Amino acid sequence: MLPLQKLCISLHKIENMHYILTLSYRGAGLSGWQVQNNAVTVQGELDRALGILFRTPVQTTGAGRTDTGVNAVNYVCDFETPEPLHLTKQDFLYKINAITRKEIVVHDICAEGECGFMTSGEYPFNSRFSAKSRVYRYFLHSAKDPFAEGFSWRCPWPLDVDQMNRAATLLLGEHDFSCFEKVGGGNATSVCNVLRAEWARYAPGHVAQLGFPDDGNYLVFTIEANRFLRNMVRAIVGTLVDVGRGRRSADSVASLIASGKRSDAGESVPGTALFLSKIIY
């Protein structure tokens, strides 16, 4: 005979349908992912739209919180409902994208076990806790560019990218990243394991396809970790830009991490140029 706790879990799985959504959103005009009172958020918009389509209250679980203004591509969330979806996938996507704001687009929906997301042992898939790592990208440009505004931060100072990459290597590994965490972030632990951190030059679409002049002014910072703290990536970018400007040495990043003091790190850069670009399961 099954123990009562496992029996309840089994009945819960039978009674509820578990769905997984992939979506993208532009952060401008939204107050981040998580539901907030008197604010428009991605989670709030999705819960509202899903409640209309399933005719019952729905609460989504997201892969992670993004701050106000931050963007996401192929973001993953999941939810449970007592009834199955009585629409074709095509009809569902048409309707939910008609209900949600223009900043949000839902790409796909699938029932758990039907779309390749792996579960861990006996537990169901969870968008947040099943994720192995997350990848963020931050875009910046140095010359005036009207086509990059809103998705890239203009950084008008000359930057030493080699020194910025040298400093970025000091982020790799498992560290306490309190120095990059927003004060009052509320995390139980500030320890994260950074798997990748690097700067690279790139050509945006209007440069590559339309011939907009490019003097090597476009940079993207890519960072992958098992988890991130609130405001962490934006503070890291601000600190590495200080290194590129010669305002601090690359080696100083190691002592900064050891200090754990947010006041010693660089300023947070704007969130509109930050993208949660990949979630790895």
N, C-alpha and C positions, 0 to 999 in steps of 0.2 A: 504494500500500500504506500502511495506517495505521501510524504510529509505534507502538512497543511499548507506551509508556505509555497512548496513547489506545486501543489495542486492549484492554489490560487493563481500562481503565475501561468500555469497551463490553461486554466479557464480564461484568464485575461487574454492570452494569445488567441484563443479560439473565438472569443466574443468580439475582439477588436481587429479592424483592418489597419495595417501599418503601411504607410505610403512614404515615399522619398521624392522630394522635389529638387531639381537643379534650376538655378535662376541666376540672373545678373542684375546689378543695379548701379545707378549713378548716385553717388552720395549727396551731391549738391541738392539742397531743398529737403533733405531727410535728416532726422536726428539720430542717425545710426541704426543698428539692427534692432536692439532690444526695445520691447514695449515700454513706453513712458507715458505718464499722465500728461495730457494737454500738449502732446507733441506727435508729429507724424513720423513713424518709424517703419522700417521694412517689415519687421515681424508683425507689427500692428496691422499693416495693410494686408499682409498675407492671411493672418488670422481672420480678418474681416471678410475677405473674399472667399476663403474656404468655408467659412460659416454660412455664407449665402449659398454656395454650390452644394454643400452637404446637408444644409438645413439643420445644422446642429452646431453648437460652439466647438471650435477647433483651436488648439494651442500647439504651435509649431515649436520644435527644438532646432536651433541653428548650430552650425559648425563652430561658431565663435562670435563674439561681439565685435562689431566695427564701430568706430567713433563717428561722430557727426561729420559729414562731408566725405567720408572715406568710401571708395568704390569697391565693387566685388564682381568677379567674372567666374561663372560656373560654381557659384556658392551652393552649398548643400544644406537642406533642412529636412526634417521628417516629422510626421504627425500620425496620430491614431484616430480612427473614427469607429463608431459602433456599426456603421453600415458601409457596404462596398460602394465604389463609385459607379453610378448608373449613367455614365457618359462614355463615349469613345474618347480616346486620348486626344484626338484632333479637336473634338468639341470642347473638351475640358480646357485645353490650352487656349482656344479661341475665347472662351468665356472668362477665364481668370485674367487673361491679359486685357480684356475689355473692362474689367472691374477695377483692376489695380492702376495706380498712377503711372504716368508715362516714364518715370524714372526706373520702373521695375519691369523686367520681362522674365516670365517663367518659360524655361526651355523644354522641360520634360517632367513627367510623373511616372512612377512605377511602384508596384507593390513590392514589399521586401522579398528578396529571393528571386526577383525577376529582372534585376538590372545590374548585377555584377558587384554590388557593394557587399563586402565581406562582413560577417558577424563574428564576434569573439566568443567562442565556447557556447554555452547555453543561453547567453544573453542576446536580446534582439539588437539590431543595428541602432546605433545612436550617433547622430551627425557630429556631435561634439566629442564624445568619449571614444568612439571607434576610430577617429582620425589619428594617423601616425605622425603627420607633420603638416605644416601649412607654409605656403610661399607668398610673400608680399613683394611687390615691386613699386619703387618710387621713381618718378620721372622728373627731370629738371632740364632746363635749357638756359643758355646765357645771353643770347641775342634776342632782341624784340621779335616776337612771332605771334601775330594775332590768331593764328590757327592752333597754336599750342595752349593758349590761355584756357584755364578751366580744367585741363587734364595734366598739366605740367607746371612746375613751379619755376618762375624766372629767377635765376641766381646770377646776377650780373658780374660777379667777381671772378677773376682768373683762378682756376683750381688745379692743383697738382694731383691728378688722378692716381698716379703711382703711389703717392704717400697715403691717399685715401684708401687704396686697396691694401697697403701695408697695415694700416690701422684696422681695417676690416678683419684681417686674419686673426687679430687678438680677440675678436668676438667669438671665434669658433670654440665649440666644446660646451661643457656644462658649467654655468656660472650663476651666481646671484646677481641679477640685473636690476637691483633696486635703484641704481643711479639713473636708469632710463624709465622708471615707472612714475606715472602721474601720482602726485601726493594724494593719499587717500584712495588709492586704486582698489583696495579691498580684497586683494588676492591672499589666499592662505599661504602661499609660498611665492617667492620671487625668483626661484631657480628655473632656468630654461636651458635647453640643449640646442645650441645653434649649429646647424649642419652645413650651412652655406652662407657666405656674405661676400658680395663682390660688386664692383662698379664696372660698367661697360658702356662704350659709345654705341649709338644706334641711329638709324634714320627713320623718322616717322613717316607715315603714309604720304603726307603732302610734299615731303622732300623726295621720297623714292619714286612716287608716281606722277607728281605734278611739276617737279623741277624747282621747288622752292629752294632758295640758296641755303647751303649747309656748309658751315666752316668748322664742323666738328663740335658744334655747340650742344648736342643732345646727349644726355647721360641717363642711364637707368641703373638703379641700385636694386639688386635681388638679394633677399634674405629668406632662408628657410630654417624653421625651428619646430620642435615638438609642440611648443606653446608660446604665446606672446602675452606680455603684460599690457595694461592699458597705456596707450600713448608711446609704447616702447619703440616702435619703428621710427616714428617721427622724431623722437629725441635722439635716436642713433644717427639718423640722417643729418640732423642739425649739428651733432658733434663731429661727424666725419667731414662735413662741409667746413667746419672750423679748422680741421686738420688740412684740408685742401687749400684754404686761404692762408695758412701759415700762422694761425692764431694759437695753435697748440701743436705739439709734436705727435707723431704717430704713436710713439712708445707710451705717451701719457694715457692712452686709452686703457692700458692694463692697470695702472694705478687708480684710474677713475672707477673702473669696475670694482676694484678692491675696496675703495672708499665707501661705496654704496650711497653717496650723497647726490641727490637729484640736482642740487644747486651747483654742483661742480661740472655737470654735463652741459652740452650746448642747448640752444633754444629749440623748441619743437617747430618743425616746418609745417606749412599748411597741409591739411588733410585731403584736399581735393585732388592732389597729385599722387595719392597713395591708392594702390589696388591690391586687394586680396585676390591673387591670380590663380591659385591652385590649392586644393585640399587633397592630401594623399592618404588613402585608406589601405 
